[in-house]
Amino acid sequence: MTRSIEDIYAYEKQALDLLRERFKGKEDHPHYKELKKLLIDQINDELSDYAHNTGTDRGASNLRARSN
């Protein structure tokens, strides 16, 4: 199941806030940079899934509505 766009952005904010808190004062640490990169990749994947799934769902809904 694809999460809502609001859920994706809320997750991103919460995860980045926690990451910043954990590495406060150590932003140049290689683990911070790697975790941040992985998190951004994950968010981008979820946004891509959301964009593709909502476009398909809308098209299918419109098709069903027309056939009734």
C-alpha positions as CSV (number, residue, x, y, z in Angstrom):
1,M,0.0,0.0,0.0
2,T,1.3,3.4,-0.9
3,R,1.3,6.0,1.8
4,S,-0.3,9.4,1.4
5,I,1.9,12.3,0.3
6,E,1.3,13.9,3.7
7,D,2.6,10.7,5.4
8,I,5.7,10.6,3.2
9,Y,6.6,14.2,3.9
10,A,5.9,13.8,7.7
11,Y,8.1,10.8,7.7
12,E,10.9,12.6,5.9
13,K,10.7,15.5,8.4
14,Q,10.7,13.3,11.4
15,A,13.5,11.1,10.1
16,L,15.7,14.0,9.2
17,D,15.1,15.7,12.5
18,L,16.1,12.5,14.4
19,L,19.2,12.1,12.2
20,R,20.2,15.7,12.9
21,E,19.6,15.3,16.6
22,R,21.7,12.0,16.7
23,F,24.6,13.6,14.8
24,K,24.4,17.1,16.2
25,G,27.9,18.7,16.0
26,K,29.1,15.7,13.9
27,E,27.5,16.5,10.6
28,D,30.7,15.7,8.8
29,H,30.7,12.2,10.1
30,P,30.6,9.6,7.3
31,H,27.7,7.7,8.8
32,Y,25.6,10.8,9.0
33,K,26.2,11.5,5.3
34,E,25.5,7.9,4.3
35,L,22.3,7.7,6.4
36,K,21.1,11.0,5.0
37,K,21.7,9.9,1.5
38,L,19.9,6.6,2.0
39,L,17.0,8.4,3.6
40,I,16.7,10.8,0.7
41,D,16.8,7.9,-1.7
42,Q,14.1,6.1,0.2
43,I,11.9,9.3,0.2
44,N,12.4,9.8,-3.5
45,D,11.4,6.1,-4.1
46,E,8.3,6.6,-2.1
47,L,7.4,9.8,-3.9
48,S,8.0,8.1,-7.2
49,D,5.7,5.2,-6.2
50,Y,3.1,7.7,-5.0
51,A,3.2,9.6,-8.3
52,H,2.9,6.4,-10.4
53,N,0.2,4.8,-8.2
54,T,-2.0,7.8,-7.9
55,G,-1.9,8.4,-11.7
56,T,-2.9,4.9,-12.4
57,D,-5.6,4.8,-9.8
58,R,-7.2,8.0,-11.1
59,G,-7.2,6.7,-14.7
60,A,-8.8,3.4,-13.7
61,S,-11.4,5.3,-11.6
62,N,-12.3,7.5,-14.5
63,L,-12.6,4.5,-16.8
64,R,-15.0,2.7,-14.5
65,A,-17.1,5.8,-14.1
66,R,-17.5,6.2,-17.8
67,S,-18.5,2.6,-18.4
68,N,-21.4,2.8,-15.9
